[in-house]
């Protein structure tokens, strides 16, 4: 190959690489991923792996599911009174704020 042909081949290869990179960038830009959706996808994948691990450790999916259900039930049992108390406090705060707003609107002392 002559020197001119070698330069032409190199130039063509450079142009092809540049076109390839532009195509990759364009394709990547057309498939933007939403970060919240990706977060939920990873969480679901982690939960799936955890359930598979439970099934493997307990010998079956039924027993693995029972273990997961018992763990979730224990968490619900512990959290329920705290959530209920927080909801009651929030409701009372809203009632107090409503009464204060009414008193302010009517000009009565609170």
N, C-alpha and C positions, 0 to 999 in steps of 0.2 A: 504494500500500500504506500502511496506517495504521501508526502507531508501534508498536502492540501486535503487529501481524503481523510487522513487521521484527524485533522482539525475539524473537518465537517462532521465526522462521526462523533467526536467529543461534543461539538456544539449541539448536535441533534440529541445526544444523551442528556445534556444539561437542560435542553428545552423540554424533553419528556419528563425528567425528574421534576422540573418546576410545574408543569401541567399536572403531574400526579399529586404533588403537594397541594396545589390549588383545589383540586378535586376532593382531596381528603378534608381540607378545611371547610369547603362548601358543604360536604356531606355531614360533617360534625356539627356545623351551624344549623343544619336543617333538623337535627335530632337532639335538640336541647332537652335535658332531663330536668324535671321539676324536683328540687331538693326535698320537699315534704313527701312527695310520692316515693322517692328513692329511700327515704328514711323508713317509711311504712313497709316498703318491700324488704329492707334489711331486717326490720323487727320481725316480720312474718317468717322470714327465712330462719332467724335465730330461734323463734318459737318452734318451728318445724324440726330443727335439728335437736332441740331439747326434748321434744316429744319422742323422736326416734331414739334418742339415747335412753330415755326412761323405758321405752318398749324393749330395747335391747337388754337393759339391766334387769328388767323384771320378767323377761322371757316371753312376753306377748304384749300386743297393743292394748288388750283389755286391762291387764294389770297395770300397765304403764299409764293408761288413761285414769284408772282408779287412783293411782298415786297423785297424778296431777290434780284430779278433782278434790282429793282430800287436802292437798296443799292450798288450793284456791279457796276451799271452804274455810280453812283455818284463817286465811288472810281476811276473808270477808267477815268472819265472826269477830276478829280483833278490830277491824276498821269500822264496822257498822256503828257502834256507839259514838265513836269520835266524829264520824260524818254527820250523824243525826244531831249531835251537840252543836257542831259548827253550823248546821242548817238552822237550828233553833236560834242560835245567837244572831245569825244573819237576819232572820225574820224579825227578831225583836229590834235589831238596829234599824231595819227599814220602818217598822211601826213607829219607833221613837222619832226617826227623821220625818216621817209623815206628820206626826203630831206637832213637831216643832215648826214645820213649814206651815201648817194650818194656823198655829198660834201666831206666827209672824205675819201671816196674811190678814188675820182678823185684828191684829194689833194687841192681842192679849199677851200678858207676860208668860213666859214658858215655865 
